[in-house]
Amino acid sequence: MSEKPVNSVCACEGCKCQVEPGKAVISAGKAYCCQACAEHHPHDRPCNDQHCHCGDTAGAAH
């Protein structure tokens, strides 16, 4: 019996989104939930999840 892949938390600092296996955006060997997180929120681009505000402080964190 094979096990289901386990979701992990996005590697973006402050992001709490789950990264679904097969849907992750990989950058520098880390898994992110969306392209904005993977690119450290350029031009203040928000996370794909409207309820997540990790991009609000991304400029200060990165």
Secondary structure by P-SEA (a helix, b strand, c coil): ccccbbbbcccccccccccccccccccccccccccccccccccccccccccccccccccccc
